[in-house]
Amino acid sequence: MNLEFSKYQGTGNDFILIDDREGLFSQKEKTIQHLCDRRFGIGADGLILIQNHRTLDYRMVYFNSDGSQSLCGNGSRCGFAFAQDLGIVGETATFETTDGNHRIQKKNGQIHFQLFDVNSSTQINEKEWYFDTGSPHHIVITEEINEIDILTEGQKIRNSSSYSSQNGTNVNFAQLLPDRVKMRTYERGVEGETLSCGTGATAVGLMAGKLGYESPVSIETRGGDLKVYFEHSNSVFTEIWLAGPAEKVFEGSVSI
């Protein structure tokens, strides 16, 4: 079978996008792993299918590079950009993905993706937090973000017994600066460092809100800058939006 695809990236988080409105793509784990392999396949952090939806603008099916599924903030923005290029949507849309239905829109050249309200978080200690923004995130505050051994430290927390009941967690390292927060990510499902993580940036932005930062919080990832908007009242975060770019890299076809 000859598969046509497009490649998109959102602040360095890269994805294979497939128009699956006819429902022909085989969602086999081995196929997804092969396509996302950076040596033997196309190479990507994840793979996204855009499908028809009975009542909404489209359905987005997201897979991590290991074939597992989760909510993906940067992937959702890239999926919307792809849907725009396909002529499915205009400047706004409502779509279904892993954890339910979401709103998304393009405004001032950036794509804004709305996440669900967050009404609970855990401060583990002075330097560590836990947030679930549709995907789980363990956050470590550090002043030495460029010196961290991401693979060693990230793996240790990702596979810790504290998270064994939920198949582990994503791990974000955050450095608090006066005007922004710098972030690096060990991503579950990729099992390594990614240049950016949308739900992770959102978690870090909300943590910053807990620490007194005002909305929007600027998040500097290794792949580019994101903004996290929110309203915060009585320990509940509402109107949470993740804003950033999503760009087409190339398109092609591959035999599977």
Secondary structure, DSSP 8 states (H G I E B T S, - for coil): -EEEEEEEEETTEEEEEEE-TT------HHHHHHHH-TTTSS--SEEEEEE--SSSSEEEEEEETTS-----HHHHHHHHHHHHHTTS--SEEEEEETTEEEEEEEETTEEEEEE--B---EEEETTEEEEESSSEEEEEE-S-TTT--HHHHHHHHHT-GGGGGGT--EEEEEEE-SS-EEEEEEETTTTEEES--HHHHHHHHHHHHHTT--SSEEEEETTEEEEEEEEEETTEEEEEEEEE--EEEEEEEEE-
